[in-house]
């Protein structure tokens, strides 16, 4: 079941914003998202939280500065998703610019799994022979891997953003805004954001040592296109700090100041860089990078982000695009298989969903979990075969149910059930024995039943209420597009009652609508839905500027529709 509600907001705060010069509709939208002061709307770099507030950041900066002075060799160990790839590219480009001897390795997820494992340490030691391992977007849970590195005489610097367990690895330095005792105001940095802050602190440390001054120092803002891409693709909350990082990255992309590989990925995706948006980063560019990690080897994606050769960047982007096409085909097959398995599923009887299929691809299960979670609105974990009798799962959650903490509870209640796990509130991964699947499903459902209130299982479509007729305009759409919207700072969705003048099915899966309100007519499209609507309908929608045959018109993108109360 879905229910449309209107976001509450403080009229007083909205009025304060309006009097400060904010557009009246935008003022209430922002007030509903927790903005109370016009200063929170700044997207200038000077508005970023200062690095000094992050725990151990200065220690990491001086440790790395000493390593650069001593000409020690560093190797970055990256995660295999878009956040990990961009974090690796930021680390490689930034450290090289600051004078470091640095290489990287990204473990094949199918051979080594997630994080800095002892096996990965052995691989890095044998192939790269580093003095220092620097993790990006992983490492906070790698107790055994760090112990292995210490035994081999390799120092480890961890940069991560994932939630820590009760025990931290014995690394030389850990930089993670979510570690206990860290007072950094933003706990929502992606992995790429954390390594960017490390580079800022390292540059300051080197500047203090006289390596360069403010005029001659390397320009780290040139990396912000990568920071924006990784931040959006990892679906972290876009708090004020992250909005600045994303806005600045998008600004550079729109101005043509981006990495060669990012430009090539936009071209491969058929997107215009001059109109780059968070949607492009999250749904066009990010998936093409993620496809490499899901289907093959993320080295391909990282190389695309590291090269400055246009021809090589284009060839790599084309390969990533082809891999992404293959990924989509496999995902469709897995979704159909999952839905067939759940044909008789009764949501009212369950608070969670767990599925395992021996034929599934372990790189795609997270996407299938996401689709099933959206359809049934239940925390969902799907598993695929791993190796040596283990299976690997990837889960997605619903608001109010912290998935990583739920797995922690399962692990504590049944200590031998989960081999390893990690993640966030809304997404997590784990490894279990194949013969433990049924026991895990029961334990996970038990935790879900205990923690999830029935009201949480009703999907709520949050909207910003009605939109006045004059603002159904291209100018207002451009005003909305000038702001950064995303996870935790959702793009505006409006809701009103319309008369349905006509409706027809496109490509057997979408509905094209002609709607009328107050004597005005609006074209609309409802993607992925073919259900007929009554003559009067309550419709939740986003505004879209639809370009066709050289002209641009307002179009409504339907998010949800149901019979109007006046039909009753």
Buried (B, 14 or more C-beta within 10 A) or exposed (E): EEEBEEBEBBEEBBBBBBEEEBBEBBBBBBBBBBBBEBEBBBBEEEBBBEBEBBBBBBBBBBBBBEBBEEEBBBBBBBBBBBBBBBBBBBBBBBBEBBBBBBBBBBBBBBEBBBBBBBBBBBBBBEEBEBBBBBBBBBBBBBBBBBBBBBEBEBBBBBBBBBBBBEEBBEBBBBBBBBBEEBEBEBBBBBBBBBBBBBBBBBBBBBBEEEBBEEEEBBEBBBBBBBBBBBBBBBBBBBBBBBBBBBBBBBBBBBEEBBBBBBBBBBBBBEBEBEBBBBBBBBBBBBBBBBBBBBBBBBBBBBBBBBBEEEEBBBBBBBBBBBBBEEBBEBBEBBBEBBBEBBEEBEBEEBBBBBBBBEEBBBBBBBBBBBBBBEBBBBBBBBBBBBEEEBBBBBBBBBEEBBBBBBBBBBBEEBEEBBBBBBBBBBBBBBBBBBEBBEBBBEBBBBBBEEBBEEEBBEBBBBBBBEBEEEBBEEEBBEBBBEBBBBBBBBBBBBBBBBBBEEBEEEEEEBBEBBBEBEEEEBBBBBEEBBEEBEEBBBBBBBBBBBEEEEEEEBBBBBBBBBEBEEEE
